[in-house]
Amino acid sequence: MKVKFKNFFGKIKDWFVRHKPSKRRLIQVYAALLCNANIKGFISGNIYIGKSKYACVPGLNCYSCPGAVGACPLGALQNALADSGNTAPYYIIGILALFGLILGRTICGFLCPVGLGQELLYKIKTPKIKKNRVTRVLSYFKYVVLIVLVVILTIVISAVTGSATPAFCKYICPAGTFGGGVGLLANPENANYFEMLSGLFTWKFALLVAIIVLCVFCYRFFCRFLCPLGAIYGFFNKFAFLGVKLDKEKCTDCGLCIDHCKMDVKHVGDHECIECGECISVCPTQALTWKGSKIFLHSNAVEDKREEAPSLTAILQTGTASVTDGKADGKEVVNEETTD
C-alpha cells in the first residue's frame, strides 16, 4: 500500500512539474488580475468608476468590465477622437506613445488579458492551423481595422449623430462583449439588462463565439488579424526600450527563430513580433537577447543562464579543441618515443 501511495503522489508531483507555468505565463496572469482587481464589482454587478479609471492600462481590457480598475487605451482613443473636434487628442496619443516606446508589443506578449485568454484557448488539443502565406497577408487586416473602424468611422459617426460613438468598441470588440456584456449579464443583480438587448448584441455575441472557436485552432487569432491596439504598438516595436534584440554579427540566418515563432513574423522584432522571448532559447548562436535586460535584471542573470545551456557553436568549438589537443598530445608522445 505504501508503495502504491508513493507512486500515486509521485505521479501527481511529476504532473505539476511538467505543467509548471512559465515566468511569462505568471506575469500574464498577474497582469490580468491587476487590471481586473475590483472584486467588489463582480459581486455587486456594478462598473467601478473611481479615480483610477482616468488612467489607461496597457493592454486591451474593457472599461465596462465590472472588475476593471483602469480605462482601455483603445476605447479612450476612440472617445478622444470623437470628442476632440478639430483638436488632436494629444493626451491619449501621448499615453499610447509612452507605452509603445517603453514596451512596444511586449504588452501583447506579457500584459494583455485578451492575449492570455487566446493562448489558453490554443492549448486545447485539436488540429491547428499553422502560419503560412495566407495568414501573413491576413495579419495586415488589423491595420485596416485600425484606420477604418477606430479612426474614420468613429469620427464620421460621431459627427453625424452628435454623440461620441467608438465604432470598434460598439460593433466588434470581443473584450467588450465578454467583459462588459457577458460580465455584467452573468450577475443576477443585472437581470433587467436582458430586456435592453438588441440585434447589435446578438451580432457581437456571435462574433465573440466565432473568435473563441477560431482561437482554439489558430494561435492568437484576434491578436494576429483583428486587434488594432496591437497594430498601434507594432509601429513602436523597432524603437521600444524593452523587447527581443538580434545581434547580426552572431546571426547565421538559420531561420530557427522564425520557424519556432507562431506569429506571422518575417524577422525577430518586426511589427508582428509580440516580444514573448520564446525564440531566445532556440537560437544556436545566442544571437537573441533581451533589450534593457541589464537594467531590469541582475547583471549576471543572462550569463548564468547561458552557462547552464551552452550553445551549439560552443559545443562544436569545444569538441574541435579537444580533438586538436588530442592530436597534439599524440604527436608529442610519438616525438618523445622517437627521440628516446
N, C-alpha and C positions, 0 to 999 in steps of 0.2 A: 504493500500500500504506500509506504513512504517513497519508494522508487517511482510509483505512478504519479504521486502528487508532485514530486520533484521534477519529473519530466513535463507535467502539465504546466507548472509555473515557469519552467524553463522555456516552453514554447510561447507562453504569454510574453515573457521578457524579450525573446527573440523577435516577436511580432512588433513590440513597441520600439525596439532598436531599429528594425527595418523601416518602420513608418515614422520615425522621428522627424519632426518638421525642421526644415532648414531655417537658417537665420533670416533669410529673406521672407519666408512664409510667416515667421513670428512677427516681423516688422509689419507685414501686410495686415495681420490680424490686429495688432496693437493700434495701427493707424485707423482701421475701420471702427474699432471700439471707441477711440478718442473722438472721431468725427461724429459718432452717434452715442455720446456719453450721457445724454439726457434720459436716463432710465425712467424717470417720472413720467415723461411724455408717452412712453409705450404703455404705461399702466393707466394713465388718465385719458389717452387718446387725443391729446392736445398738442399743437405745434409750439415749440419753445420760441419765445420772441424776446429773449434777453439781449443784453448789450453785445454779447459775443457774436450775435447774428450780423453785426455790422462788418465783421471780418470774414474773409473768404478762406475756406480750406483749400488745399492744393488740388485735390482730386475731384472727381465727379461724385457729388453727394447732394441729393435733393434738399433744398431749403425746407420743403413741406414734410419731410420725414419727421415723425414725432420724436425721434431720438437725436435729430441733427442739432448741433450746437454752433454751427457756423453756416455761412452762405455758400452756395455753389458758385464758383467763379464764372461758369458759363451762363448761368441764369442772371448773375449780376451784370455780365457784359451785355446781354440782350436787353435787360431793363434799362441800362445806362444808354444804350444806343437808341432805344425807343423814346426816352425822356430828354435826351441831350439837345434835340433840335438841330441847330446849326453849329453847336459846340461839340468838339470831340470829347468823349468820356475819358479824360486823362487819368482819373483816379484808378479805374478798373484796368485800363490798359497798362498803367504803371505796375499794378499788383501782378498781373499776368507776366509782364516783362521781368519782374523781380523773381517770381517763381521760376520762370524759364531760364534766366541767366544763371541762377544758382543751381537748380536741379535738372532742368530740361525734362526729358522723358523718364528720368529716374522716378519721377512722380508716378508715371504709369506702371513702372515695374515694382515699386515698393509701397506707395502711399495711396493708391486709388482703390476704394472699396469695390467698385464695379469690376476692376481688373482682377481682384481676388476672387470674386464670385465666378467670373468666367473661367479662371484657372481650375477652380474646384469642380465646376461642371465638366470640364475637359477630362478630369480624372476618371469619370465613369467609363467603364470598359466597353467600348464599341469600336467598330471600324472608323478610322479617322481620315479626314480629308487633308492630305499633305499639301504644303505650299507648292505652287507651280507658276507658270507664266500667267495664267488667268487670275490667280489670287494677287499677283504682283500688280497687275493692271487695276484690279478692283480696289486695291489699297489706296489708290488716289481718289476714290469716290468720296472719302471723308472730307477732302478739300472742297469738293462741290457742295457738300452738306454745309460746310462752314460758310462759304461765300453766299449760297442761295438762301438757306434757312436761317442761319444765325445772324447774318448781316442784312441782306437785301430784303427778304420777306418781313423780317422784324421791323425794319424801318418803314417799309411801304404800308403794311397792315396797320401799324400804329398810327401812321399819318392819316390814313383813310378813316379809321374807326375813331380816332381821337383818344384812344386809351392804349397804354403800354401792353403789347402783345408779343411775348417771347416765342417766336414761331417754333423753334426746335423743341423747347420745353413743352409747348402746348400740343404739338402734333406727333412728335417722335420719341422723345427721351424715355428710355426704359427705366432709368434710375428714378425718374419722377413717378412713373406708373407703379413701380414696385414699392418704393419708399413712401412717396406722398399719397399714392392712391390706395394700393393694397394695404400698406402700413396703417393707414387711418381706418379703412373699411373693416379691417380684421378686429378692431376693438368694438366690443358690444355697445360701448357708450356712443358710438357714431352710427348706430343702426339707421337713423333717419337720413344719412347721407345717400343711401341706396336709391331714395326717391329722386335724387338730383342727377343721377347718372343718365348720360345721353349716348348717342351713337358715337360721339368722339371718344368716350372712354372705352366703348366696345372695340373700336379700331385700335386704340393704344394698347389695350389688354391683349388683343390678338397678336399685335406686333411684338409685345413683350414675350408671349409664349413662343412665337416663332424664333426670336433671338435666343431664348433659353435653349430651345431644341438644337439650333444651329451651333451654339457654343459647346454642346456635347460632342459634336462631330468635328468642328473646326476650331482650332486654337484661337481664343480671344476674338471671336467673330466680330462683335460690336467694336472692339478696340481697333481692329485692323481696317475695317471697311466703313464704319459709320461715325465714329467718335470725333467731333470737331475740336474737343479740348485737346486730345492727343495730337491733332493736326497743328494746333497752335504751338504746343510745346515742341513739336518736331522742328519748327523753324529755329529753335534755340539750341538744338542738340549739339551742333558743332561748336558752339561758344560756351556751353554750360560749364560751370565750375566743377560739378560732380558728374561722374559717368565713367564709361569704359574708354580707355585710350589705346591706340595702336602704335607700337614702336616699329616704324617702317624698316629700320635697319635690321631688326631681328626677324621680321616677317618674311616667309618664304612663299607666300601666295598658295599655300596648300589647300585652302578653302574649307578646312575642318570647322572653323568657327561659323561660317555661313551655313554649312550643311547641318550643323548641330542646332542652330537657331530655328525656332518655329515661326518667327516673324518674317515678313517679306523684305528682309534687308538685302542690300547689294554689297554693303561693306559695314564693318563694325562702326557704330556711332552715327550712322546716317539717320535721316528723318523717321525711318520706320523702327529703329532700334529703341527698345524700351529700357535699355541700360540695366537689365536684370543681372548681368555678370556671369551667366551660366556658360558663356563661351570661354571664359578665362581658364577654366580647368582643363579644357580640351586642347589648348594651344601647345604644340610640342616644343616650341622655341621660346615660350614665355614672353611673347611679343605683346600680350594684352595685360594691362594693369588698370587699377582704379585711378581716375583723376581726383586730386585732392586727398588721396589716402594718407599722405604724410602729415596732413593737418588734423584729420579726424581719427586716424588710427595711431597706435603705438609705432614708434619708428622702426622696430624690428618685426612688426606683425606680418608684413608681407614676406619678408626674407625668411622668417622661421617656417612659414607655411610652405615655401618653395623648397626648403631643405628637406622637409618631410616627403615631398613628391618631386624628385629630380626629373628634369625634362629629358626627352628622348635624345636631344643633342648631347646633353651632359653624359648620359649613359654610353652613347656611342663613342664620345671622346675618351671616357674612362677606359672603355674596352680597348680602343685603339692604343692608348698609352700603355696598358697592361701588356698587350701583345708586343709592342715595340720594346718595352723594358725586358720582356722575356727573351726576345731575340738578342738584345744587347747582352744580357747576362749569359746567354748560351755562348755567344761569341767570345766573351771574356774567359769563360771556363775552358773553351777549346784552345784559346791562345795560351792560357796558363799551362795546359797539359802539353801542348806542342813545345813550349819553352822548356818545360821540365825534361 
